[in-house]
Amino acid sequence: MTIKLFRLVILASAISLAVAACSETTPDAAAPATTAMADEDMTDEEMEDMTGVEHGPFDFGEPAMAADADRVIDLVTRDDFTYTPDTLSIALGETITFRVTNEGAIAHDFTLGRSDLQDAHDLEMAEMGGMDMEDEHNAFMIEPGETKDLTWHFTEPGEVLIGCHVVGHYAAGMKATINVEA
């Protein structure tokens, strides 16, 4: 009888902790006003251990507030595994809101990052077996007919890619190139 009571107390405690954790609704006031948000349950170190790529801070820039954008760039995703436009030029220091519309009939994603981050994220998504990803500071899923925004401040020159990592899409060439010019 004592063991059963002990197990019941442990189970009740675990349920109470789970309910308390799930009901946490305090917003992060420091988070940028973008559609994409980071997985707050995973530290940068855990994400790096899992993918082999540092996810934050990013080496090409940082999330920004939509109100701080210098301009908006409209992008379209299509089921022929393309982004339109597929090449963009951005000035170093510019803050851009990417407004992405999925004109296709299947889900796509928008992931902003250098090629090593894109390769690691593609591998990660393949290992997840096609599960939908959570929105992050530099990435989001986009359903058919949906439009989402992501605002980014570019702090380093060089090439940054936009990639779709729904399984098979990146390998099929679903990417766009951003040239950040000093």
ZINORQUI-V505693 format. One record per backbone hydrogen bond with DSSP energy under -0.5 kcal/mol. CO is the residue of the C=O (numbers start at 1). NH is the residue of the N-H. If there is no record, write none. Layout:
# ZINORQUI-V505693
CO&NH, CO&NH
This chain:
# ZINORQUI-V505693
1&5, 2&6, 3&7, 4&8, 5&9, 6&10, 7&11, 8&12, 9&13, 10&14, 11&15, 12&16, 13&17, 14&18, 15&19, 16&20, 17&21, 18&22, 19&23, 21&24, 25&27, 27&29, 28&31, 32&34, 33&66, 38&40, 39&42, 43&47, 44&48, 45&49, 46&50, 47&51, 48&52, 60&155, 60&156, 62&153, 65&68, 66&69, 71&97, 72&74, 73&99, 75&101, 76&84, 77&103, 78&81, 78&82, 82&78, 84&76, 86&177, 88&179, 90&181, 91&94, 94&96, 94&154, 95&70, 95&71, 96&98, 96&152, 97&73, 97&99, 98&100, 98&150, 99&75, 100&148, 101&77, 101&103, 102&145, 108&142, 110&140, 111&163, 113&161, 114&118, 115&119, 116&120, 117&121, 118&122, 119&123, 120&124, 121&125, 122&126, 123&127, 124&128, 125&130, 126&129, 128&131, 136&139, 138&112, 139&136, 140&110, 142&108, 143&146, 146&102, 148&100, 149&35, 150&98, 151&64, 152&96, 152&154, 153&62, 153&155, 154&93, 158&180, 160&178, 161&113, 162&176, 163&111, 163&165, 166&169, 166&170, 168&172, 169&174, 170&173, 173&175, 174&164, 176&162, 177&88, 177&179, 178&160, 178&180, 179&90, 179&181, 180&158, 181&92
